[in-house]
Amino acid sequence: VLPSPDGPAPSVSVTEIRQYLRAQDIPFHDGYSCLHTPSPFLGDRGDQPLSAKSPFTLFIDKTTGSFLCTATLAEGTWQDFQANVEMRLRGISPIPPARSEEMEEEMRQAREDARCIWERALPLWELLDEKETRETKALFGISQVTNATLKRFGVRYLRTARSLVFPWFSPQDATLKGLKLVRVEKNGDTITYVEETLPRLDSYRNLFGLPLIGRRDTELVLTGWELDALALHQAAGVASLALPRGTSCLPPTLLPYLEQFKRITLWLGEDLRSWEAAKLFARKLSLKRCSLVRPGNLQPRPLEALNQGLNVTKILRSALLASHKSIVSFRQLREEVFGELVNTEQVSGVKWARFPELNKLLKGHRRGELTIFTGPTGSGKTTFISEYALDLCIQGVSTLWGSFEINNVRLAKIMLTQFAGRRLEDQLELYDEWADRFEELPLYFMTFHGQQNIKTVIDTMQHAVYMYDITHVVVDNLQFMMGHEHLSMDR
């Protein structure tokens, strides 16, 4: 839920952060998306200023002011950082902001569950016979991926769940922090990959492949899928990482781990949604160091490129710079125009699975468009819009709800009932099962209710876009948000 119940954290500008660091004599480097400083949570304590000789392991996000120390994994808000600096100046040892006991217990349980699964899983080349290994590799489309590559990345296979197991190792001490399980579901000719993570997705922050990155690596390829990272390493020998939530979100807490790279190529997938996500993530990572691989028939996702025997290094060389000038010629747009002509279906947006008539009217959900639904009170606007938004959310479209008319509990109850497709009040024993599945959706709610200051609402939306890569915002409804006295102003 956004913002947190005690109100949104006061925003801070990067200029204010720099001024504060200088005023406190804290040395810092200006990075791409973070400022780097020595960490107050490491080594010497006391009222000494932080030394420039100490390792710069603390990263402060230039957009939000949140910090992460990669050496101790201490993290918190800008206000937490200031409190710790002031404690240190008074000679008190800084204390990293603590997680709630409930959250700590959940993480501990997830680590324990992950360890049990990991111990039961086998390396793919150690299955009973070669036939089973061949069939399993074919099922996941990784027949071309060598055992050496699977071994290097530590990929295993859990026979009972027919799932590939991708480990999440701590970058500090290589202990197992969690896992991602991927299984294949076939429905006729269509193949879908079903993923499950330990811990839950919102706490799963594994940049898959991070322990294999050397300190001197300056170039990186960022992918949206673990198997793509394997294919890239094997086909082109490049440093490659996979994002934990694919193309739906690049959590800001991962940015510190990407600061060492002077050049990042984003090759997220083969459809236009991946292309849109790549442009969004490049803005977070700093446009001047990012290049994007344009999806297309001759440039499918990395695993597909490996399977088709394409020249992966050549595709990487053809990546387009993310930072473009304000004025362009048609020559620079030529490829983009061709891409739109080839992918007419995808250009029309994410289709609704349950509303074919709506697809005829609106073609699909596209970023940057505003759709207004009107109708008299009680005509079912909220009921329909929650169904409409849920349809997209299930397909991975990150959604932010601003319900100014009905409260979030009631709205969530409506949406959960629609998601389950049944009256849960008559089957309470099923509640936890459906609630767990509902919790996995990329769905967020603003905590405002009734009339609000427009600037506060827009600031909250912008914060949500940065933190969770929101691509769909629902405001219900405009009249309640604006209040009746605003109706005379320019709407």
C-alpha positions in Angstrom: 0.0 0.0 0.0 1.3 3.5 -0.9 2.1 5.7 0.8 2.9 4.0 4.2 0.2 4.5 6.9 2.2 7.1 8.6 2.2 9.3 5.5 4.7 9.4 2.6 8.4 9.9 3.5 9.3 13.6 2.9 10.9 13.8 -0.5 14.5 14.9 -0.8 16.4 16.3 -3.8 19.8 15.1 -4.9 21.1 18.7 -4.3 20.0 18.5 -0.7 21.7 15.1 -0.3 25.0 16.5 -1.6 24.7 19.6 0.6 24.1 17.4 3.7 27.1 15.1 2.9 29.4 18.1 2.4 28.2 19.8 5.6 28.9 16.5 7.5 32.4 16.1 5.9 31.3 12.8 4.4 33.3 12.0 1.2 31.2 10.8 -1.8 31.5 9.8 -5.5 28.7 10.8 -7.9 27.6 7.6 -9.6 25.0 6.9 -12.3 21.9 6.5 -10.2 23.4 6.6 -6.7 25.9 8.6 -4.6 28.6 6.3 -3.1 29.9 7.0 0.4 31.8 5.1 3.1 29.4 3.1 5.3 28.8 4.2 9.0 27.8 0.5 9.7 31.4 -0.8 9.0 34.5 -0.9 11.1 35.6 2.0 13.3 32.9 3.6 15.5 32.9 6.8 17.4 32.9 10.5 16.7 35.4 10.4 13.9 34.2 11.6 10.4 34.0 8.9 7.8 37.3 8.5 6.0 37.8 8.6 2.3 40.2 5.7 2.8 37.3 3.4 3.8 35.6 1.4 1.1 32.6 3.2 -0.4 30.1 0.5 0.2 27.0 2.7 1.0 24.8 3.8 -1.9 22.3 6.6 -1.7 19.5 6.6 -4.4 19.6 10.0 -6.1 15.8 9.9 -6.7 14.5 8.8 -3.3 17.4 9.3 -0.8 17.0 5.6 0.3 20.3 3.9 1.1 21.8 0.4 1.0 25.1 -0.7 2.4 26.3 -3.6 0.2 28.7 -4.9 2.8 26.3 -5.2 5.7 23.0 -5.1 3.8 21.8 -2.3 6.1 19.1 -0.3 4.3 16.6 2.4 5.1 15.3 5.9 4.2 17.2 9.1 3.9 15.9 10.1 7.4 17.3 6.8 8.8 20.7 7.7 7.2 20.7 11.2 8.8 19.8 9.7 12.2 22.7 7.3 12.0 25.2 10.0 11.0 24.1 12.1 13.9 24.3 9.1 16.3 27.8 8.5 15.1 28.8 12.1 15.7 27.6 11.7 19.3 29.8 8.6 19.7 27.0 6.1 19.6 27.4 3.1 17.3 25.0 3.4 14.4 22.2 0.7 14.3 20.9 -0.4 11.0 17.1 0.1 10.7 15.5 -3.2 11.8 12.8 -5.2 9.9 9.7 -6.3 11.8 10.0 -9.6 13.7 7.2 -11.0 11.5 9.2 -10.2 8.4 12.5 -11.6 9.9 10.6 -14.8 10.7 9.2 -15.0 7.2 12.6 -14.5 5.6 14.2 -17.1 8.0 11.4 -19.6 7.1 11.9 -19.0 3.4 15.6 -19.6 3.7 15.0 -22.9 5.5 12.4 -24.0 2.9 14.8 -23.0 0.1 17.6 -25.0 1.7 15.4 -28.2 1.9 14.4 -27.8 -1.8 18.0 -27.1 -2.9 19.3 -30.2 -1.2 16.6 -32.4 -2.9 17.3 -30.9 -6.3 19.9 -32.5 -8.6 22.2 -31.1 -11.2 20.7 -31.8 -14.6 23.6 -33.9 -15.8 23.2 -36.2 -12.7 19.7 -37.4 -13.6 19.1 -41.2 -13.9 19.9 -41.5 -17.5 20.8 -39.5 -20.6 17.3 -39.8 -22.0 15.7 -38.1 -19.0 18.3 -35.3 -19.2 17.7 -34.9 -23.0 13.9 -34.8 -22.5 14.1 -32.3 -19.6 16.4 -30.0 -21.5 14.1 -30.2 -24.6 11.1 -29.4 -22.4 12.7 -26.1 -21.2 14.1 -25.3 -24.7 17.7 -25.5 -23.4 19.1 -28.4 -25.5 21.8 -26.1 -26.7 22.9 -25.0 -23.2 25.9 -27.0 -22.1 26.3 -28.7 -18.8 29.3 -26.5 -18.1 27.1 -23.4 -18.3 24.4 -24.9 -16.1 27.1 -25.9 -13.6 28.7 -22.4 -13.6 25.3 -20.8 -12.8 24.4 -23.6 -10.3 21.1 -24.5 -12.0 19.5 -27.7 -10.7 16.4 -29.7 -11.4 13.7 -30.7 -8.9 12.3 -34.0 -10.2 9.1 -34.1 -8.0 7.9 -30.7 -9.2 9.4 -31.0 -12.7 11.0 -27.6 -12.2 14.3 -26.0 -12.9 15.8 -24.5 -9.7 17.7 -21.2 -9.8 19.6 -20.3 -6.6 19.9 -16.9 -5.0 23.3 -16.7 -3.2 24.2 -13.8 -0.9 26.9 -11.7 -2.7 28.7 -11.4 0.7 29.2 -14.9 2.0 27.7 -17.1 -0.7 25.0 -18.5 1.6 21.7 -19.6 0.0 19.1 -16.8 0.5 16.3 -18.1 -1.7 15.3 -19.8 -4.9 13.2 -19.5 -8.0 11.4 -22.6 -9.4 10.4 -22.6 -13.0 8.1 -25.2 -14.6 6.5 -25.6 -18.0 2.8 -25.9 -18.6 1.6 -27.0 -22.1 -1.8 -26.1 -23.4 -2.1 -27.4 -26.9 0.7 -25.7 -28.8 1.2 -22.9 -26.3 3.9 -23.2 -23.7 3.8 -21.1 -20.5 6.5 -20.9 -17.9 5.2 -20.8 -14.3 7.5 -19.3 -11.7 7.5 -19.5 -8.0 10.0 -17.8 -5.6 11.2 -18.2 -2.1 10.9 -15.8 -0.3 7.7 -14.2 -1.8 8.2 -12.1 -5.0 8.1 -8.7 -3.2 11.1 -9.8 -1.0 12.9 -11.8 -3.8 15.7 -9.5 -5.0 18.0 -11.9 -6.7 20.1 -10.5 -9.6 20.7 -14.0 -10.9 24.4 -14.4 -11.8 25.7 -11.7 -9.5 28.3 -13.9 -7.6 29.9 -14.6 -11.0 30.6 -10.9 -11.7 34.2 -9.8 -11.2 35.1 -6.5 -9.6 36.8 -5.4 -12.9 33.8 -6.1 -15.1 32.6 -2.8 -16.6 30.2 -4.0 -19.3 27.0 -5.9 -18.6 24.0 -7.4 -20.4 20.8 -7.2 -18.4 18.1 -9.7 -19.2 14.6 -10.4 -18.0 15.0 -14.2 -17.6 17.5 -16.6 -16.0 17.7 -18.8 -19.0 18.6 -15.8 -21.2 21.5 -14.9 -18.9 22.8 -18.5 -19.3 22.5 -18.3 -23.1 24.3 -14.9 -23.3 27.2 -16.1 -21.2 27.6 -19.3 -23.3 27.1 -17.6 -26.7 29.1 -14.4 -26.2 31.1 -14.8 -23.0 29.7 -11.6 -21.6 28.8 -10.7 -18.0 25.1 -11.1 -17.8 22.5 -10.8 -15.0 18.7 -11.6 -14.9 16.2 -9.3 -13.2 14.1 -11.0 -10.5 10.7 -9.9 -11.8 11.5 -10.0 -15.5 10.2 -7.0 -17.5 7.6 -6.0 -14.9 9.8 -4.1 -12.5 13.4 -3.1 -11.7 13.4 -2.6 -7.9 15.5 0.5 -6.9 17.2 -1.6 -4.2 19.1 -3.4 -7.0 20.6 -0.2 -8.5 23.7 -0.2 -6.1 24.8 -3.6 -7.5 24.7 -2.1 -11.1 26.8 1.0 -10.3 30.2 -0.6 -11.3 29.2 -0.9 -14.9 30.2 1.8 -17.4 28.0 0.2 -20.1 24.7 -1.7 -19.7 22.9 -3.4 -22.6 19.3 -4.2 -21.9 18.1 -7.3 -23.8 14.9 -8.1 -22.0 12.8 -10.2 -24.5 11.3 -10.4 -27.9 8.0 -8.4 -27.7 7.1 -4.7 -27.5 6.4 -4.9 -23.8 10.0 -5.8 -23.2 11.1 -2.9 -25.4 8.9 -0.5 -23.4 10.3 -1.9 -20.1 13.9 -1.5 -21.4 13.3 2.2 -22.1 11.7 2.7 -18.7 14.6 0.8 -16.9 17.3 2.7 -18.9 15.9 6.0 -17.4 16.4 4.6 -13.9 19.9 3.3 -14.7 21.0 6.6 -16.4 20.5 6.8 -20.2 24.0 7.8 -21.0 25.4 4.3 -20.2 22.6 2.2 -21.6 22.0 0.5 -24.9 18.9 -1.4 -25.9 18.5 -4.5 -28.2 15.4 -3.9 -30.3 13.1 -6.9 -30.4 12.3 -8.3 -33.9 12.4 -11.5 -36.0 16.1 -11.3 -36.5 16.7 -10.4 -32.8 14.6 -12.7 -30.6 15.4 -13.2 -26.9 18.9 -14.5 -26.1 17.9 -18.2 -25.5 16.0 -18.2 -28.8 19.0 -16.6 -30.6 21.3 -19.3 -29.2 18.8 -22.1 -30.3 18.6 -20.6 -33.8 22.4 -20.4 -34.1 22.3 -16.6 -34.6 25.4 -14.5 -34.0 24.7 -13.2 -30.4 27.8 -10.9 -30.3 26.7 -9.2 -33.6 23.2 -8.6 -32.1 24.8 -7.0 -29.0 26.9 -4.8 -31.2 23.8 -3.5 -33.0 22.2 -2.3 -29.7 20.9 1.2 -29.9 22.0 3.9 -27.5 19.2 4.8 -25.1 20.0 8.5 -24.9 18.8 10.2 -28.1 19.0 13.9 -29.0 15.9 16.1 -29.0 15.8 16.2 -32.8 16.0 13.1 -35.0 15.9 12.4 -38.7 13.7 9.7 -40.3 16.9 7.6 -40.8 17.1 7.2 -37.0 13.4 6.4 -36.7 13.4 4.0 -39.7 13.9 0.8 -37.7 11.3 1.8 -35.1 8.7 2.5 -37.8 9.5 -0.9 -39.4 9.1 -2.6 -35.9 5.7 -1.0 -35.6 4.6 -2.3 -39.0 5.9 -5.8 -38.3 4.3 -6.0 -34.9 0.9 -4.4 -35.5 -0.8 -6.7 -33.0 1.7 -5.8 -30.2 1.7 -2.1 -31.0 -2.1 -2.0 -30.2 -1.2 -2.8 -26.6 -1.9 -5.5 -24.0 -5.3 -7.2 -24.9 -8.0 -7.9 -22.3 -8.4 -11.6 -22.0 -12.0 -11.4 -20.9 -13.3 -8.4 -22.9 -13.1 -9.1 -26.6 -15.6 -6.3 -27.4 -13.4 -3.8 -25.5 -10.4 -5.0 -27.6 -12.4 -3.9 -30.7 -13.0 -0.5 -29.2 -9.7 0.3 -27.5 -7.3 -2.2 -29.2 -5.6 -2.8 -25.9 -3.9 -1.1 -22.9 -1.1 1.2 -24.1 1.1 3.4 -22.0 0.7 7.1 -22.2 -3.0 7.0 -23.0 -5.9 8.3 -20.9 -9.2 6.6 -21.0 -12.3 8.1 -19.2 -15.2 5.9 -18.3 -18.4 7.8 -17.5 -21.9 6.7 -16.2 -24.5 7.6 -13.6 -24.0 6.7 -9.9 -24.6 3.0 -9.3 -24.3 2.0 -12.9 -21.3 -0.3 -12.1 -18.3 1.8 -13.1 -16.1 0.7 -10.1 -17.2 -3.0 -10.4 -16.4 -3.0 -14.1 -13.1 -1.0 -13.8 -11.8 -3.3 -11.1 -12.5 -6.3 -13.4 -10.9 -4.5 -16.3 -7.8 -3.6 -14.3 -7.5 -7.1 -12.8 -7.6 -8.6 -16.3 -4.4 -6.6 -17.2 -2.8 -7.1 -13.8 -3.0 -10.9 -14.1 -1.1 -10.4 -17.4 1.7 -8.7 -15.6 0.7 -5.0 -16.1 1.9 -3.2 -12.9 -1.2 -1.4 -11.6 -1.7 1.4 -9.1 -5.2 2.1 -7.7 -6.4 5.4 -6.4 -9.8 4.8 -4.9 -11.1 8.1 -3.5 -14.7 6.9 -3.2 -14.6 3.5 -1.6 -12.0 2.3 0.9 -9.2 -0.1 0.0 -10.5 -3.0 2.1 -13.8 -3.0 0.3 -12.1 -2.5 -3.1 -9.7 -5.4 -2.4 -12.6 -7.6 -1.3 -14.4 -6.9 -4.7 -11.2 -7.6 -6.7 -10.3 -10.8 -4.7 -13.9 -12.1 -5.3 -13.5 -11.3 -9.1 -10.0 -12.9 -9.1 -11.3 -16.1 -7.4 -14.5 -16.2 -9.5 -16.5 -17.4 -6.5 -18.2 -16.2 -3.3 -15.4 -16.6 -0.8 -17.8 -15.8 2.2 -19.4 -19.2 1.5 -16.0 -21.0 1.3 -13.8 -19.4 3.9 -11.5 -22.4 4.0 -10.3 -21.3 0.5 -9.6 -17.8 1.6 -5.8 -18.2 2.3 -5.2 -20.1 -0.9 -6.8 -17.3 -3.1 -5.3 -14.5 -0.9 -1.8 -15.9 -1.4 -2.3 -16.0 -5.2 -3.8 -12.5 -5.2 -0.8 -11.2 -3.2 1.5 -12.2 -6.0 -0.1 -9.7 -8.5 1.8 -6.5 -9.3 -1.1 -4.5 -7.7 -0.7 -1.4 -5.4 -3.2 0.9 -3.7 -2.9 4.5 -2.7 -4.1 5.2 0.8 -5.9 8.4 0.1 -9.7 8.8 0.6 -12.0 11.6 -0.2 -10.8 15.0 -1.6 -7.0 15.4 -1.9 -4.4 17.9 -2.9 -3.7 17.1 -6.6 0.1 17.7 -6.1 0.3 15.1 -3.3 -1.5 12.6 -5.4 0.7 13.2 -8.4 3.9 13.0 -6.2 2.6 9.6 -4.9 2.0 8.4 -8.5 5.5 9.4 -9.5 7.0 7.7 -6.5 5.1 4.5 -7.4 6.3 4.6 -11.0 9.9 4.9 -9.8 9.7 2.2 -7.1 7.4 -0.3 -8.8 7.5 0.6 -12.5 3.8 1.2 -12.6 2.4 1.3 -16.1 -1.4 1.5 -15.4 -3.0 4.0 -13.0 -6.7 3.9 -12.1 -8.3 7.0 -10.5 -11.8 6.3 -9.1 -13.2 8.8 -9.3 -12.2 12.2 -10.5 -15.0 14.0 -8.9 -14.2 12.7 -5.4 -10.5 13.4 -5.8 -11.0 17.0 -7.0 -13.8 17.9 -4.5 -16.9 19.8 -5.8 -15.4 23.3 -5.4 -12.7 22.5 -7.9 -15.1 21.8 -10.7 -15.0 25.3 -12.0 -11.2 25.2 -12.6 -9.6 24.0 -15.8 -10.1 20.3 -15.6 
